[in-house]
Amino acid sequence: MHATDEQKKAIERFSSLDDIPAEERRYKCHTCHHIVDEEPCPVCGETKLQLMCPVDHCHCPHDIVESLEYCPLCGAPICPECGSHDVSQISRITGYLSDVTGWNAAKQQELKDRAHYDIG
């Protein structure tokens, strides 16, 4: 991952998302798609917000990358080019493409643990 200085500092400061002080937390609202600094969402009132990783900058300009990396802080899939968490990970299983966000935690961990080979 080509981490920015800000992303590197966040990785050094926190060992997990739980270590982020309440006053520094940001949240993603999946109802209105805003990034907010407080719960509930002041835009739409949604109470179930996702705590954002401080490494996440939300906007990946890359269309398709051949591989993913995983955030050293929160473990989420990230773009290896820019470090954004705004990625969709897909996998081909018996000829079908599938978004892995619908998989259970065990199956997602199995995907992370798979060996990857570069056949060039």
Biopython code that builds the backbone (N, CA, C, O; Angstrom):
import numpy as np
from Bio.PDB.StructureBuilder import StructureBuilder

atoms = [
    (1, "MET", "N", (0.853, -1.176, 0.000)),
    (1, "MET", "CA", (0.000, 0.000, 0.000)),
    (1, "MET", "C", (0.888, 1.224, 0.000)),
    (1, "MET", "O", (1.867, 1.283, 0.744)),
    (2, "HIS", "N", (0.563, 2.185, -0.811)),
    (2, "HIS", "CA", (1.287, 3.452, -0.868)),
    (2, "HIS", "C", (0.627, 4.424, 0.103)),
    (2, "HIS", "O", (-0.123, 5.309, -0.308)),
    (3, "ALA", "N", (0.909, 4.254, 1.390)),
    (3, "ALA", "CA", (0.253, 5.047, 2.427)),
    (3, "ALA", "C", (0.761, 6.480, 2.436)),
    (3, "ALA", "O", (1.948, 6.736, 2.238)),
    (4, "THR", "N", (-0.161, 7.408, 2.669)),
    (4, "THR", "CA", (0.214, 8.807, 2.829)),
    (4, "THR", "C", (0.798, 8.984, 4.229)),
    (4, "THR", "O", (0.700, 8.089, 5.068)),
    (5, "ASP", "N", (1.401, 10.133, 4.470)),
    (5, "ASP", "CA", (1.960, 10.411, 5.795)),
    (5, "ASP", "C", (0.867, 10.363, 6.863)),
    (5, "ASP", "O", (1.094, 9.864, 7.965)),
    (6, "GLU", "N", (-0.321, 10.883, 6.535)),
    (6, "GLU", "CA", (-1.445, 10.873, 7.481)),
    (6, "GLU", "C", (-1.872, 9.442, 7.816)),
    (6, "GLU", "O", (-2.165, 9.131, 8.971)),
    (7, "GLN", "N", (-1.906, 8.569, 6.792)),
    (7, "GLN", "CA", (-2.276, 7.180, 7.017)),
    (7, "GLN", "C", (-1.219, 6.481, 7.874)),
    (7, "GLN", "O", (-1.567, 5.714, 8.771)),
    (8, "LYS", "N", (0.056, 6.733, 7.615)),
    (8, "LYS", "CA", (1.130, 6.121, 8.398)),
    (8, "LYS", "C", (1.053, 6.541, 9.864)),
    (8, "LYS", "O", (1.266, 5.721, 10.756)),
    (9, "LYS", "N", (0.749, 7.813, 10.117)),
    (9, "LYS", "CA", (0.624, 8.300, 11.488)),
    (9, "LYS", "C", (-0.534, 7.610, 12.210)),
    (9, "LYS", "O", (-0.422, 7.275, 13.389)),
    (10, "ALA", "N", (-1.644, 7.399, 11.501)),
    (10, "ALA", "CA", (-2.797, 6.731, 12.114)),
    (10, "ALA", "C", (-2.448, 5.293, 12.481)),
    (10, "ALA", "O", (-2.845, 4.810, 13.541)),
    (11, "ILE", "N", (-1.711, 4.610, 11.615)),
    (11, "ILE", "CA", (-1.314, 3.229, 11.883)),
    (11, "ILE", "C", (-0.401, 3.173, 13.105)),
    (11, "ILE", "O", (-0.494, 2.247, 13.911)),
    (12, "GLU", "N", (0.486, 4.168, 13.245)),
    (12, "GLU", "CA", (1.393, 4.216, 14.391)),
    (12, "GLU", "C", (0.660, 4.557, 15.695)),
    (12, "GLU", "O", (1.012, 4.039, 16.755)),
    (13, "ARG", "N", (-0.354, 5.424, 15.621)),
    (13, "ARG", "CA", (-1.061, 5.902, 16.828)),
    (13, "ARG", "C", (-2.006, 4.888, 17.430)),
    (13, "ARG", "O", (-2.143, 4.819, 18.651)),
    (14, "PHE", "N", (-2.661, 4.099, 16.596)),
    (14, "PHE", "CA", (-3.716, 3.212, 17.080)),
    (14, "PHE", "C", (-3.389, 1.762, 16.749)),
    (14, "PHE", "O", (-2.853, 1.462, 15.682)),
    (15, "SER", "N", (-3.719, 0.865, 17.678)),
    (15, "SER", "CA", (-3.525, -0.558, 17.396)),
    (15, "SER", "C", (-4.833, -1.212, 16.936)),
    (15, "SER", "O", (-4.821, -2.297, 16.356)),
    (16, "SER", "N", (-5.956, -0.542, 17.200)),
    (16, "SER", "CA", (-7.259, -1.026, 16.730)),
    (16, "SER", "C", (-8.227, 0.158, 16.686)),
    (16, "SER", "O", (-7.920, 1.241, 17.184)),
    (17, "LEU", "N", (-9.382, -0.059, 16.093)),
    (17, "LEU", "CA", (-10.384, 1.008, 16.008)),
    (17, "LEU", "C", (-10.882, 1.417, 17.392)),
    (17, "LEU", "O", (-11.279, 2.565, 17.595)),
    (18, "ASP", "N", (-10.862, 0.486, 18.343)),
    (18, "ASP", "CA", (-11.322, 0.796, 19.704)),
    (18, "ASP", "C", (-10.419, 1.807, 20.407)),
    (18, "ASP", "O", (-10.840, 2.439, 21.375)),
    (19, "ASP", "N", (-9.180, 1.968, 19.931)),
    (19, "ASP", "CA", (-8.231, 2.903, 20.544)),
    (19, "ASP", "C", (-8.456, 4.358, 20.124)),
    (19, "ASP", "O", (-7.846, 5.265, 20.691)),
    (20, "ILE", "N", (-9.322, 4.586, 19.140)),
    (20, "ILE", "CA", (-9.559, 5.940, 18.652)),
    (20, "ILE", "C", (-10.402, 6.694, 19.679)),
    (20, "ILE", "O", (-11.503, 6.255, 20.011)),
    (21, "PRO", "N", (-9.902, 7.824, 20.188)),
    (21, "PRO", "CA", (-10.687, 8.599, 21.159)),
    (21, "PRO", "C", (-12.011, 9.056, 20.540)),
    (21, "PRO", "O", (-12.080, 9.337, 19.343)),
    (22, "ALA", "N", (-13.051, 9.126, 21.357)),
    (22, "ALA", "CA", (-14.390, 9.480, 20.870)),
    (22, "ALA", "C", (-14.400, 10.793, 20.102)),
    (22, "ALA", "O", (-15.122, 10.920, 19.113)),
    (23, "GLU", "N", (-13.612, 11.773, 20.538)),
    (23, "GLU", "CA", (-13.616, 13.074, 19.868)),
    (23, "GLU", "C", (-12.925, 13.050, 18.501)),
    (23, "GLU", "O", (-13.052, 14.007, 17.738)),
    (24, "GLU", "N", (-12.196, 11.974, 18.177)),
    (24, "GLU", "CA", (-11.521, 11.870, 16.883)),
    (24, "GLU", "C", (-12.220, 10.899, 15.934)),
    (24, "GLU", "O", (-11.772, 10.718, 14.802)),
    (25, "ARG", "N", (-13.295, 10.283, 16.374)),
    (25, "ARG", "CA", (-13.979, 9.284, 15.550)),
    (25, "ARG", "C", (-14.810, 9.921, 14.445)),
    (25, "ARG", "O", (-15.404, 10.987, 14.607)),
    (26, "ARG", "N", (-14.825, 9.217, 13.306)),
    (26, "ARG", "CA", (-15.697, 9.573, 12.189)),
    (26, "ARG", "C", (-16.505, 8.338, 11.852)),
    (26, "ARG", "O", (-16.066, 7.211, 12.083)),
    (27, "TYR", "N", (-17.692, 8.559, 11.302)),
    (27, "TYR", "CA", (-18.589, 7.456, 11.000)),
    (27, "TYR", "C", (-19.085, 7.561, 9.568)),
    (27, "TYR", "O", (-19.225, 8.658, 9.027)),
    (28, "LYS", "N", (-19.354, 6.390, 8.947)),
    (28, "LYS", "CA", (-19.984, 6.329, 7.633)),
    (28, "LYS", "C", (-21.449, 5.994, 7.847)),
    (28, "LYS", "O", (-21.785, 5.052, 8.565)),
    (29, "CYS", "N", (-22.312, 6.772, 7.220)),
    (29, "CYS", "CA", (-23.745, 6.487, 7.265)),
    (29, "CYS", "C", (-24.118, 5.775, 5.971)),
    (29, "CYS", "O", (-23.966, 6.332, 4.883)),
    (30, "HIS", "N", (-24.602, 4.550, 6.090)),
    (30, "HIS", "CA", (-24.964, 3.794, 4.893)),
    (30, "HIS", "C", (-26.378, 4.098, 4.417)),
    (30, "HIS", "O", (-26.822, 3.559, 3.403)),
    (31, "THR", "N", (-27.084, 4.953, 5.139)),
    (31, "THR", "CA", (-28.414, 5.367, 4.707)),
    (31, "THR", "C", (-28.304, 6.574, 3.765)),
    (31, "THR", "O", (-28.840, 6.549, 2.657)),
    (32, "CYS", "N", (-27.606, 7.630, 4.210)),
    (32, "CYS", "CA", (-27.498, 8.841, 3.380)),
    (32, "CYS", "C", (-26.104, 9.017, 2.771)),
    (32, "CYS", "O", (-25.877, 9.962, 2.016)),
    (33, "HIS", "N", (-25.161, 8.109, 3.096)),
    (33, "HIS", "CA", (-23.811, 8.077, 2.512)),
    (33, "HIS", "C", (-22.939, 9.268, 2.897)),
    (33, "HIS", "O", (-22.007, 9.611, 2.170)),
    (34, "HIS", "N", (-23.228, 9.893, 4.020)),
    (34, "HIS", "CA", (-22.395, 10.993, 4.497)),
    (34, "HIS", "C", (-21.349, 10.471, 5.478)),
    (34, "HIS", "O", (-21.526, 9.425, 6.103)),
    (35, "ILE", "N", (-20.260, 11.218, 5.598)),
    (35, "ILE", "CA", (-19.250, 10.975, 6.618)),
    (35, "ILE", "C", (-19.534, 11.985, 7.718)),
    (35, "ILE", "O", (-19.555, 13.190, 7.466)),
    (36, "VAL", "N", (-19.752, 11.503, 8.935)),
    (36, "VAL", "CA", (-20.153, 12.381, 10.034)),
    (36, "VAL", "C", (-19.247, 12.166, 11.242)),
    (36, "VAL", "O", (-18.563, 11.148, 11.350)),
    (37, "ASP", "N", (-19.256, 13.143, 12.145)),
    (37, "ASP", "CA", (-18.406, 13.094, 13.332)),
    (37, "ASP", "C", (-19.159, 12.705, 14.595)),
    (37, "ASP", "O", (-18.574, 12.681, 15.678)),
    (38, "GLU", "N", (-20.438, 12.401, 14.475)),
    (38, "GLU", "CA", (-21.218, 12.101, 15.672)),
    (38, "GLU", "C", (-22.302, 11.083, 15.369)),
    (38, "GLU", "O", (-22.714, 10.902, 14.223)),
    (39, "GLU", "N", (-22.753, 10.423, 16.427)),
    (39, "GLU", "CA", (-23.883, 9.504, 16.338)),
    (39, "GLU", "C", (-25.068, 10.116, 17.064)),
    (39, "GLU", "O", (-24.841, 10.750, 18.094)),
    (40, "PRO", "N", (-26.279, 9.988, 16.632)),
    (40, "PRO", "CA", (-26.721, 9.472, 15.339)),
    (40, "PRO", "C", (-26.361, 10.441, 14.211)),
    (40, "PRO", "O", (-25.887, 11.550, 14.460)),
    (41, "CYS", "N", (-26.589, 10.011, 12.978)),
    (41, "CYS", "CA", (-26.256, 10.846, 11.818)),
    (41, "CYS", "C", (-27.076, 12.140, 11.873)),
    (41, "CYS", "O", (-28.305, 12.090, 11.907)),
    (42, "PRO", "N", (-26.403, 13.297, 11.882)),
    (42, "PRO", "CA", (-27.129, 14.559, 11.934)),
    (42, "PRO", "C", (-27.882, 14.886, 10.642)),
    (42, "PRO", "O", (-28.725, 15.782, 10.627)),
    (43, "VAL", "N", (-27.580, 14.161, 9.555)),
    (43, "VAL", "CA", (-28.237, 14.426, 8.276)),
    (43, "VAL", "C", (-29.562, 13.677, 8.172)),
    (43, "VAL", "O", (-30.583, 14.263, 7.813)),
    (44, "CYS", "N", (-29.546, 12.355, 8.492)),
    (44, "CYS", "CA", (-30.761, 11.561, 8.303)),
    (44, "CYS", "C", (-31.287, 10.926, 9.584)),
    (44, "CYS", "O", (-32.386, 10.371, 9.583)),
    (45, "GLY", "N", (-30.530, 10.993, 10.675)),
    (45, "GLY", "CA", (-30.983, 10.432, 11.937)),
    (45, "GLY", "C", (-30.653, 8.964, 12.139)),
    (45, "GLY", "O", (-31.007, 8.401, 13.174)),
    (46, "GLU", "N", (-29.982, 8.322, 11.181)),
    (46, "GLU", "CA", (-29.606, 6.912, 11.301)),
    (46, "GLU", "C", (-28.784, 6.692, 12.566)),
    (46, "GLU", "O", (-27.866, 7.458, 12.857)),
    (47, "THR", "N", (-29.116, 5.648, 13.313)),
    (47, "THR", "CA", (-28.410, 5.372, 14.572)),
    (47, "THR", "C", (-27.340, 4.292, 14.433)),
    (47, "THR", "O", (-26.449, 4.200, 15.278)),
    (48, "LYS", "N", (-27.411, 3.486, 13.399)),
    (48, "LYS", "CA", (-26.427, 2.418, 13.196)),
    (48, "LYS", "C", (-25.386, 2.883, 12.184)),
    (48, "LYS", "O", (-25.541, 2.683, 10.979)),
    (49, "LEU", "N", (-24.328, 3.505, 12.688)),
    (49, "LEU", "CA", (-23.274, 4.026, 11.838)),
    (49, "LEU", "C", (-22.033, 3.147, 11.940)),
    (49, "LEU", "O", (-21.783, 2.520, 12.970)),
    (50, "GLN", "N", (-21.265, 3.111, 10.864)),
    (50, "GLN", "CA", (-20.027, 2.334, 10.857)),
    (50, "GLN", "C", (-18.865, 3.222, 11.278)),
    (50, "GLN", "O", (-18.634, 4.270, 10.675)),
    (51, "LEU", "N", (-18.134, 2.810, 12.306)),
    (51, "LEU", "CA", (-16.946, 3.534, 12.727)),
    (51, "LEU", "C", (-15.915, 3.444, 11.616)),
    (51, "LEU", "O", (-15.576, 2.352, 11.161)),
    (52, "MET", "N", (-15.421, 4.587, 11.184)),
    (52, "MET", "CA", (-14.454, 4.611, 10.095)),
    (52, "MET", "C", (-13.039, 4.395, 10.602)),
    (52, "MET", "O", (-12.667, 4.869, 11.675)),
    (53, "CYS", "N", (-12.275, 3.688, 9.829)),
    (53, "CYS", "CA", (-10.853, 3.525, 10.085)),
    (53, "CYS", "C", (-10.173, 4.852, 9.729)),
    (53, "CYS", "O", (-10.482, 5.425, 8.684)),
    (54, "PRO", "N", (-9.261, 5.357, 10.561)),
    (54, "PRO", "CA", (-8.601, 6.624, 10.241)),
    (54, "PRO", "C", (-7.708, 6.550, 9.007)),
    (54, "PRO", "O", (-7.299, 7.584, 8.480)),
    (55, "VAL", "N", (-7.406, 5.358, 8.547)),
    (55, "VAL", "CA", (-6.610, 5.192, 7.329)),
    (55, "VAL", "C", (-7.465, 5.408, 6.080)),
    (55, "VAL", "O", (-6.947, 5.764, 5.022)),
    (56, "ASP", "N", (-8.775, 5.191, 6.209)),
    (56, "ASP", "CA", (-9.705, 5.273, 5.082)),
    (56, "ASP", "C", (-9.929, 6.710, 4.651)),
    (56, "ASP", "O", (-10.295, 7.561, 5.462)),
    (57, "HIS", "N", (-9.707, 6.980, 3.358)),
    (57, "HIS", "CA", (-9.991, 8.319, 2.839)),
    (57, "HIS", "C", (-11.192, 8.313, 1.904)),
    (57, "HIS", "O", (-11.507, 9.340, 1.303)),
    (58, "CYS", "N", (-11.861, 7.189, 1.774)),
    (58, "CYS", "CA", (-13.177, 7.032, 1.154)),
    (58, "CYS", "C", (-13.265, 7.002, -0.363)),
    (58, "CYS", "O", (-14.232, 6.450, -0.888)),
    (59, "HIS", "N", (-12.338, 7.549, -1.077)),
    (59, "HIS", "CA", (-12.532, 7.616, -2.522)),
    (59, "HIS", "C", (-11.340, 7.005, -3.260)),
    (59, "HIS", "O", (-10.245, 7.568, -3.275)),
    (60, "CYS", "N", (-11.575, 5.849, -3.869)),
    (60, "CYS", "CA", (-10.549, 5.166, -4.650)),
    (60, "CYS", "C", (-10.742, 5.538, -6.114)),
    (60, "CYS", "O", (-11.808, 5.277, -6.671)),
    (61, "PRO", "N", (-9.738, 6.142, -6.753)),
    (61, "PRO", "CA", (-9.878, 6.531, -8.148)),
    (61, "PRO", "C", (-9.614, 5.389, -9.128)),
    (61, "PRO", "O", (-9.757, 5.581, -10.335)),
    (62, "HIS", "N", (-9.238, 4.220, -8.646)),
    (62, "HIS", "CA", (-8.877, 3.104, -9.515)),
    (62, "HIS", "C", (-10.110, 2.273, -9.863)),
    (62, "HIS", "O", (-10.921, 1.963, -8.990)),
    (63, "ASP", "N", (-10.246, 1.916, -11.127)),
    (63, "ASP", "CA", (-11.396, 1.125, -11.551)),
    (63, "ASP", "C", (-11.253, -0.335, -11.125)),
    (63, "ASP", "O", (-12.113, -0.880, -10.433)),
    (64, "ILE", "N", (-10.157, -0.956, -11.549)),
    (64, "ILE", "CA", (-9.930, -2.361, -11.241)),
    (64, "ILE", "C", (-8.457, -2.549, -10.905)),
    (64, "ILE", "O", (-7.581, -2.080, -11.631)),
    (65, "VAL", "N", (-8.196, -3.229, -9.814)),
    (65, "VAL", "CA", (-6.837, -3.630, -9.465)),
    (65, "VAL", "C", (-6.834, -5.147, -9.347)),
    (65, "VAL", "O", (-7.843, -5.750, -8.982)),
    (66, "GLU", "N", (-5.706, -5.754, -9.655)),
    (66, "GLU", "CA", (-5.656, -7.214, -9.708)),
    (66, "GLU", "C", (-5.649, -7.882, -8.342)),
    (66, "GLU", "O", (-6.037, -9.044, -8.222)),
    (67, "SER", "N", (-5.218, -7.173, -7.324)),
    (67, "SER", "CA", (-5.168, -7.797, -6.005)),
    (67, "SER", "C", (-5.556, -6.769, -4.956)),
    (67, "SER", "O", (-5.588, -5.568, -5.226)),
    (68, "LEU", "N", (-5.848, -7.250, -3.769)),
    (68, "LEU", "CA", (-6.175, -6.372, -2.659)),
    (68, "LEU", "C", (-5.181, -6.619, -1.538)),
    (68, "LEU", "O", (-4.545, -7.670, -1.453)),
    (69, "GLU", "N", (-5.072, -5.628, -0.693)),
    (69, "GLU", "CA", (-4.332, -5.796, 0.543)),
    (69, "GLU", "C", (-5.339, -5.600, 1.666)),
    (69, "GLU", "O", (-6.502, -5.282, 1.419)),
    (70, "TYR", "N", (-4.894, -5.790, 2.880)),
    (70, "TYR", "CA", (-5.779, -5.630, 4.020)),
    (70, "TYR", "C", (-5.198, -4.572, 4.941)),
    (70, "TYR", "O", (-3.989, -4.534, 5.170)),
    (71, "CYS", "N", (-6.054, -3.721, 5.465)),
    (71, "CYS", "CA", (-5.650, -2.619, 6.325)),
    (71, "CYS", "C", (-4.944, -3.171, 7.567)),
    (71, "CYS", "O", (-5.474, -4.058, 8.236)),
    (72, "PRO", "N", (-3.752, -2.650, 7.877)),
    (72, "PRO", "CA", (-3.047, -3.133, 9.069)),
    (72, "PRO", "C", (-3.729, -2.720, 10.372)),
    (72, "PRO", "O", (-3.429, -3.277, 11.428)),
    (73, "LEU", "N", (-4.636, -1.757, 10.309)),
    (73, "LEU", "CA", (-5.306, -1.286, 11.511)),
    (73, "LEU", "C", (-6.638, -1.989, 11.765)),
    (73, "LEU", "O", (-6.893, -2.453, 12.876)),
    (74, "CYS", "N", (-7.494, -2.070, 10.731)),
    (74, "CYS", "CA", (-8.830, -2.639, 10.956)),
    (74, "CYS", "C", (-9.056, -3.970, 10.254)),
    (74, "CYS", "O", (-10.049, -4.642, 10.530)),
    (75, "GLY", "N", (-8.158, -4.370, 9.351)),
    (75, "GLY", "CA", (-8.285, -5.652, 8.676)),
    (75, "GLY", "C", (-9.200, -5.657, 7.467)),
    (75, "GLY", "O", (-9.385, -6.702, 6.844)),
    (76, "ALA", "N", (-9.776, -4.517, 7.119)),
    (76, "ALA", "CA", (-10.680, -4.436, 5.965)),
    (76, "ALA", "C", (-9.883, -4.479, 4.665)),
    (76, "ALA", "O", (-8.720, -4.076, 4.645)),
    (77, "PRO", "N", (-10.495, -4.964, 3.572)),
    (77, "PRO", "CA", (-9.800, -4.927, 2.290)),
    (77, "PRO", "C", (-9.574, -3.477, 1.857)),
    (77, "PRO", "O", (-10.436, -2.619, 2.047)),
    (78, "ILE", "N", (-8.403, -3.221, 1.275)),
    (78, "ILE", "CA", (-8.054, -1.874, 0.817)),
    (78, "ILE", "C", (-7.433, -1.934, -0.567)),
    (78, "ILE", "O", (-6.927, -2.975, -0.984)),
    (79, "CYS", "N", (-7.473, -0.824, -1.271)),
    (79, "CYS", "CA", (-6.817, -0.705, -2.564)),
    (79, "CYS", "C", (-5.309, -0.653, -2.332)),
    (79, "CYS", "O", (-4.850, 0.183, -1.554)),
    (80, "PRO", "N", (-4.518, -1.520, -2.982)),
    (80, "PRO", "CA", (-3.074, -1.501, -2.780)),
    (80, "PRO", "C", (-2.398, -0.269, -3.379)),
    (80, "PRO", "O", (-1.251, 0.033, -3.050)),
    (81, "GLU", "N", (-3.097, 0.435, -4.249)),
    (81, "GLU", "CA", (-2.537, 1.624, -4.875)),
    (81, "GLU", "C", (-2.651, 2.863, -4.001)),
    (81, "GLU", "O", (-1.702, 3.640, -3.906)),
    (82, "CYS", "N", (-3.811, 3.060, -3.355)),
    (82, "CYS", "CA", (-4.034, 4.306, -2.616)),
    (82, "CYS", "C", (-4.419, 4.102, -1.153)),
    (82, "CYS", "O", (-4.458, 5.070, -0.394)),
    (83, "GLY", "N", (-4.704, 2.862, -0.738)),
    (83, "GLY", "CA", (-5.061, 2.604, 0.649)),
    (83, "GLY", "C", (-6.516, 2.855, 0.991)),
    (83, "GLY", "O", (-6.899, 2.729, 2.154)),
    (84, "SER", "N", (-7.338, 3.205, 0.016)),
    (84, "SER", "CA", (-8.751, 3.469, 0.277)),
    (84, "SER", "C", (-9.478, 2.185, 0.656)),
    (84, "SER", "O", (-9.188, 1.109, 0.133)),
    (85, "HIS", "N", (-10.430, 2.322, 1.577)),
    (85, "HIS", "CA", (-11.275, 1.200, 1.967)),
    (85, "HIS", "C", (-12.507, 1.120, 1.050)),
    (85, "HIS", "O", (-13.327, 0.214, 1.199)),
    (86, "ASP", "N", (-12.637, 2.038, 0.128)),
    (86, "ASP", "CA", (-13.781, 2.111, -0.779)),
    (86, "ASP", "C", (-13.570, 1.151, -1.948)),
    (86, "ASP", "O", (-13.412, 1.574, -3.093)),
    (87, "VAL", "N", (-13.569, -0.147, -1.643)),
    (87, "VAL", "CA", (-13.337, -1.161, -2.665)),
    (87, "VAL", "C", (-14.410, -2.231, -2.562)),
    (87, "VAL", "O", (-14.990, -2.447, -1.498)),
    (88, "SER", "N", (-14.661, -2.887, -3.663)),
    (88, "SER", "CA", (-15.535, -4.059, -3.673)),
    (88, "SER", "C", (-14.660, -5.239, -4.055)),
    (88, "SER", "O", (-14.019, -5.242, -5.106)),
    (89, "GLN", "N", (-14.642, -6.222, -3.201)),
    (89, "GLN", "CA", (-13.836, -7.409, -3.442)),
    (89, "GLN", "C", (-14.740, -8.466, -4.041)),
    (89, "GLN", "O", (-15.792, -8.783, -3.485)),
    (90, "ILE", "N", (-14.329, -9.013, -5.180)),
    (90, "ILE", "CA", (-15.116, -10.063, -5.804)),
    (90, "ILE", "C", (-14.255, -11.308, -5.938)),
    (90, "ILE", "O", (-13.027, -11.233, -5.961)),
    (91, "SER", "N", (-14.906, -12.434, -6.025)),
    (91, "SER", "CA", (-14.214, -13.700, -6.165)),
    (91, "SER", "C", (-14.981, -14.542, -7.173)),
    (91, "SER", "O", (-16.206, -14.466, -7.260)),
    (92, "ARG", "N", (-14.247, -15.340, -7.929)),
    (92, "ARG", "CA", (-14.884, -16.228, -8.895)),
    (92, "ARG", "C", (-14.975, -17.609, -8.267)),
    (92, "ARG", "O", (-13.963, -18.208, -7.902)),
    (93, "ILE", "N", (-16.183, -18.099, -8.146)),
    (93, "ILE", "CA", (-16.403, -19.431, -7.597)),
    (93, "ILE", "C", (-17.204, -20.217, -8.618)),
    (93, "ILE", "O", (-18.321, -19.837, -8.970)),
    (94, "THR", "N", (-16.650, -21.278, -9.076)),
    (94, "THR", "CA", (-17.249, -22.145, -10.098)),
    (94, "THR", "C", (-17.877, -21.335, -11.231)),
    (94, "THR", "O", (-18.999, -21.599, -11.663)),
    (95, "GLY", "N", (-17.120, -20.342, -11.697)),
    (95, "GLY", "CA", (-17.553, -19.594, -12.861)),
    (95, "GLY", "C", (-18.412, -18.382, -12.603)),
    (95, "GLY", "O", (-18.731, -17.657, -13.546)),
    (96, "TYR", "N", (-18.808, -18.125, -11.352)),
    (96, "TYR", "CA", (-19.657, -16.988, -11.033)),
    (96, "TYR", "C", (-18.865, -15.952, -10.250)),
    (96, "TYR", "O", (-18.052, -16.299, -9.393)),
    (97, "LEU", "N", (-19.103, -14.681, -10.547)),
    (97, "LEU", "CA", (-18.492, -13.605, -9.779)),
    (97, "LEU", "C", (-19.424, -13.231, -8.647)),
    (97, "LEU", "O", (-20.640, -13.151, -8.826)),
    (98, "SER", "N", (-18.840, -13.000, -7.474)),
    (98, "SER", "CA", (-19.650, -12.747, -6.294)),
    (98, "SER", "C", (-18.986, -11.684, -5.436)),
    (98, "SER", "O", (-17.773, -11.729, -5.226)),
    (99, "ASP", "N", (-19.763, -10.724, -4.936)),
    (99, "ASP", "CA", (-19.266, -9.722, -3.992)),
    (99, "ASP", "C", (-19.121, -10.406, -2.642)),
    (99, "ASP", "O", (-20.078, -10.987, -2.131)),
    (100, "VAL", "N", (-17.916, -10.339, -2.059)),
    (100, "VAL", "CA", (-17.659, -11.097, -0.838)),
    (100, "VAL", "C", (-18.184, -10.426, 0.424)),
    (100, "VAL", "O", (-18.087, -11.013, 1.502)),
    (101, "THR", "N", (-18.734, -9.221, 0.332)),
    (101, "THR", "CA", (-19.261, -8.581, 1.531)),
    (101, "THR", "C", (-20.446, -9.343, 2.107)),
    (101, "THR", "O", (-20.759, -9.194, 3.288)),
    (102, "GLY", "N", (-21.102, -10.151, 1.298)),
    (102, "GLY", "CA", (-22.224, -10.944, 1.782)),
    (102, "GLY", "C", (-21.807, -12.254, 2.438)),
    (102, "GLY", "O", (-22.647, -12.974, 2.977)),
    (103, "TRP", "N", (-20.513, -12.566, 2.396)),
    (103, "TRP", "CA", (-20.028, -13.799, 3.004)),
    (103, "TRP", "C", (-19.966, -13.654, 4.515)),
    (103, "TRP", "O", (-19.843, -12.546, 5.036)),
    (104, "ASN", "N", (-20.052, -14.786, 5.220)),
    (104, "ASN", "CA", (-19.907, -14.741, 6.672)),
    (104, "ASN", "C", (-18.437, -14.508, 7.044)),
    (104, "ASN", "O", (-17.554, -14.620, 6.194)),
    (105, "ALA", "N", (-18.183, -14.186, 8.304)),
    (105, "ALA", "CA", (-16.834, -13.820, 8.755)),
    (105, "ALA", "C", (-15.827, -14.938, 8.523)),
    (105, "ALA", "O", (-14.687, -14.662, 8.148)),
    (106, "ALA", "N", (-16.215, -16.185, 8.736)),
    (106, "ALA", "CA", (-15.296, -17.307, 8.548)),
    (106, "ALA", "C", (-14.879, -17.448, 7.089)),
    (106, "ALA", "O", (-13.708, -17.689, 6.794)),
    (107, "LYS", "N", (-15.828, -17.299, 6.185)),
    (107, "LYS", "CA", (-15.522, -17.421, 4.756)),
    (107, "LYS", "C", (-14.647, -16.248, 4.297)),
    (107, "LYS", "O", (-13.760, -16.441, 3.466)),
    (108, "GLN", "N", (-14.879, -15.043, 4.818)),
    (108, "GLN", "CA", (-14.047, -13.899, 4.473)),
    (108, "GLN", "C", (-12.627, -14.101, 4.993)),
    (108, "GLN", "O", (-11.669, -13.748, 4.307)),
    (109, "GLN", "N", (-12.471, -14.666, 6.199)),
    (109, "GLN", "CA", (-11.138, -14.942, 6.736)),
    (109, "GLN", "C", (-10.435, -15.998, 5.889)),
    (109, "GLN", "O", (-9.231, -15.904, 5.652)),
    (110, "GLU", "N", (-11.178, -16.999, 5.436)),
    (110, "GLU", "CA", (-10.604, -18.025, 4.561)),
    (110, "GLU", "C", (-10.054, -17.384, 3.289)),
    (110, "GLU", "O", (-8.985, -17.767, 2.814)),
    (111, "LEU", "N", (-10.771, -16.421, 2.742)),
    (111, "LEU", "CA", (-10.308, -15.722, 1.543)),
    (111, "LEU", "C", (-9.014, -14.962, 1.825)),
    (111, "LEU", "O", (-8.100, -14.974, 1.001)),
    (112, "LYS", "N", (-8.927, -14.294, 2.993)),
    (112, "LYS", "CA", (-7.708, -13.565, 3.356)),
    (112, "LYS", "C", (-6.513, -14.500, 3.498)),
    (112, "LYS", "O", (-5.384, -14.131, 3.178)),
    (113, "ASP", "N", (-6.772, -15.716, 3.982)),
    (113, "ASP", "CA", (-5.693, -16.666, 4.255)),
    (113, "ASP", "C", (-5.215, -17.439, 3.038)),
    (113, "ASP", "O", (-4.194, -18.123, 3.107)),
    (114, "ARG", "N", (-5.927, -17.345, 1.929)),
    (114, "ARG", "CA", (-5.546, -18.094, 0.733)),
    (114, "ARG", "C", (-4.192, -17.645, 0.196)),
    (114, "ARG", "O", (-3.838, -16.469, 0.269)),
    (115, "ALA", "N", (-3.453, -18.592, -0.337)),
    (115, "ALA", "CA", (-2.178, -18.269, -0.986)),
    (115, "ALA", "C", (-2.476, -17.695, -2.367)),
    (115, "ALA", "O", (-3.349, -18.187, -3.082)),
    (116, "HIS", "N", (-1.745, -16.657, -2.728)),
    (116, "HIS", "CA", (-1.940, -16.002, -4.023)),
    (116, "HIS", "C", (-0.693, -16.194, -4.867)),
    (116, "HIS", "O", (0.425, -16.035, -4.378)),
    (117, "TYR", "N", (-0.883, -16.532, -6.124)),
    (117, "TYR", "CA", (0.232, -16.788, -7.032)),
    (117, "TYR", "C", (0.138, -15.850, -8.218)),
    (117, "TYR", "O", (-0.955, -15.532, -8.688)),
    (118, "ASP", "N", (1.295, -15.409, -8.700)),
    (118, "ASP", "CA", (1.347, -14.569, -9.894)),
    (118, "ASP", "C", (1.796, -15.462, -11.055)),
    (118, "ASP", "O", (2.953, -15.875, -11.129)),
    (119, "ILE", "N", (0.863, -15.747, -11.948)),
    (119, "ILE", "CA", (1.172, -16.597, -13.088)),
    (119, "ILE", "C", (1.399, -15.673, -14.272)),
    (119, "ILE", "O", (0.451, -15.201, -14.899)),
    (120, "GLY", "N", (2.623, -15.431, -14.559)),
    (120, "GLY", "CA", (2.929, -14.439, -15.582)),
    (120, "GLY", "C", (3.649, -14.973, -16.673)),
    (120, "GLY", "O", (3.975, -14.246, -17.612)),
]
sb = StructureBuilder()
sb.init_structure("model")
sb.init_model(0)
sb.init_chain("A")
sb.init_seg("    ")
for serial, (resi, resn, name, xyz) in enumerate(atoms, 1):
    if name == "N":
        sb.init_residue(resn, " ", resi, " ")
    sb.init_atom(name, np.array(xyz, "f"), 0.0, 1.0, " ", f" {name:<3s}", serial, name[0])
structure = sb.get_structure()
